[in-house]
């Protein structure tokens, strides 16, 4: 386990994390420190908020953001489900149309073949014997 020191509201905190996660934890600590500083700024200089108060306000703000994100993920999932259902319905309709068009083309081809067979001349086996031509 790795140990590192982070700073939140100008106060050092010793924390442990898994080896290799130090950079990620440091980045998260910096984000938290920025959020705490923003809350402290928003509370105003006239109100002296202690560390625990600032951390509670920051945590509540983050929980609110998390709740909003969960709701947004839920809405996106619903949209994906609706879109998937619409795509499946569209695919089924396309297959029906393909079947209909295929059937119509087959019928048209059969009719063309029928018409062509009616137009073909009937060959007869009659032959005409020509008399020999005299040269002379």
C-alpha positions as CSV (number, residue, x, y, z in Angstrom):
1,X,0.0,0.0,0.0
2,X,1.2,3.5,-0.8
3,X,0.9,6.4,1.6
4,X,0.6,10.0,0.4
5,X,-0.2,13.3,1.8
6,X,-2.9,15.4,0.3
7,X,-4.0,18.9,1.2
8,X,-7.6,20.0,1.6
9,X,-8.4,23.5,2.8
10,X,-4.7,24.1,3.5
11,X,-4.6,21.1,5.9
12,X,-2.5,18.0,5.2
13,X,-4.1,14.5,5.4
14,X,-2.2,11.2,5.3
15,X,-4.0,8.6,3.2
16,X,-3.3,5.1,2.0
17,X,-4.1,3.8,-1.5
18,X,-3.1,0.8,-3.6
19,X,0.2,0.9,-5.2
20,X,0.0,2.5,-8.6
21,X,-3.1,4.6,-7.8
22,X,-1.2,7.5,-6.3
23,X,-1.5,9.8,-9.3
24,X,-5.3,9.2,-9.5
25,X,-5.8,9.7,-5.8
26,X,-3.7,12.9,-6.0
27,X,-5.9,14.2,-8.9
28,X,-9.1,13.4,-7.0
29,X,-7.7,15.2,-3.9
30,X,-6.9,18.3,-6.0
31,X,-10.5,18.2,-7.4
32,X,-11.9,18.0,-3.8
33,X,-9.6,20.8,-2.7
34,X,-10.9,23.0,-5.5
35,X,-14.5,22.2,-4.6
36,X,-13.9,23.0,-0.9
37,X,-12.2,26.3,-1.9
38,X,-15.1,27.2,-4.1
39,X,-17.6,26.4,-1.3
40,X,-15.5,28.5,1.1
41,X,-15.5,31.3,-1.4
42,X,-19.3,31.0,-2.0
43,X,-20.0,31.0,1.8
44,X,-18.2,34.3,2.0
45,X,-15.5,35.8,4.1
46,X,-18.0,37.1,6.6
47,X,-18.9,33.5,7.7
48,X,-16.1,31.5,9.2
49,X,-16.9,27.9,8.2
50,X,-14.8,25.2,9.8
51,X,-13.2,22.3,8.0
52,X,-15.9,19.8,8.8
53,X,-18.6,22.3,7.8
54,X,-16.9,22.9,4.4
55,X,-16.4,19.2,3.9
56,X,-20.1,18.5,4.6
57,X,-21.2,21.3,2.2
58,X,-18.8,20.0,-0.4
59,X,-20.0,16.4,0.1
60,X,-23.7,17.5,-0.2
61,X,-22.9,19.4,-3.4
62,X,-21.2,16.3,-4.8
63,X,-24.0,14.0,-3.7
64,X,-26.5,16.4,-5.5
65,X,-24.4,16.2,-8.7
66,X,-24.2,12.4,-8.4
67,X,-28.0,12.2,-8.0
68,X,-28.5,14.5,-11.0
69,X,-26.1,12.3,-13.0
70,X,-27.9,9.1,-12.0
71,X,-31.2,10.7,-13.2
72,X,-29.5,11.7,-16.5
73,X,-28.1,8.1,-16.9
74,X,-31.6,6.8,-16.3
75,X,-33.1,9.1,-19.0
76,X,-30.3,8.1,-21.4
77,X,-31.0,4.4,-20.8
78,X,-34.7,5.0,-21.4
79,X,-33.9,6.8,-24.7
80,X,-31.6,4.0,-25.7
81,X,-34.4,1.4,-25.0
82,X,-36.9,3.4,-27.0
83,X,-34.4,3.8,-29.8
84,X,-33.6,0.1,-29.8
85,X,-37.3,-0.8,-29.8
86,X,-37.9,1.7,-32.7
87,X,-35.0,0.2,-34.6
88,X,-36.2,-3.3,-34.1
89,X,-39.7,-2.3,-35.3
90,X,-38.2,-0.6,-38.3
91,X,-36.1,-3.7,-39.1
92,X,-39.3,-5.8,-39.0
93,X,-41.1,-3.4,-41.3
94,X,-38.2,-3.4,-43.7
95,X,-38.2,-7.2,-43.8
96,X,-41.9,-7.1,-44.5
97,X,-41.4,-4.6,-47.3
98,X,-38.6,-6.7,-48.7
99,X,-40.8,-9.8,-48.8
100,X,-43.6,-7.8,-50.4
101,X,-41.3,-6.3,-53.1
102,X,-39.7,-9.7,-53.7
103,X,-43.1,-11.3,-54.2
104,X,-44.2,-8.6,-56.5
105,X,-41.0,-8.9,-58.6
106,X,-41.4,-12.6,-58.8
107,X,-45.0,-12.2,-60.0
108,X,-44.0,-9.6,-62.5
109,X,-41.2,-11.8,-63.8
110,X,-43.7,-14.7,-64.2
111,X,-46.1,-12.4,-66.1
112,X,-43.3,-11.3,-68.4
113,X,-42.3,-14.9,-69.1
114,X,-45.9,-15.7,-69.8
115,X,-46.3,-12.8,-72.2
116,X,-43.0,-13.7,-74.0
117,X,-44.1,-17.3,-74.4
118,X,-47.4,-16.0,-76.0
119,X,-45.4,-13.9,-78.4
120,X,-43.0,-16.6,-79.6
121,X,-43.8,-17.7,-83.1
122,X,-45.1,-21.2,-83.5
123,X,-42.7,-23.2,-85.6
124,X,-44.3,-25.6,-88.0
125,X,-42.6,-28.5,-89.5
126,X,-43.9,-27.7,-93.0
127,X,-41.4,-27.5,-95.7
128,X,-41.8,-26.3,-99.1
129,X,-40.2,-28.3,-101.9
130,X,-38.9,-26.1,-104.6
131,X,-38.8,-27.4,-108.1
132,X,-35.3,-27.6,-109.6
133,X,-34.2,-24.6,-111.4
134,X,-33.5,-25.2,-115.1
135,X,-30.5,-23.6,-116.6
136,X,-31.3,-23.6,-120.0
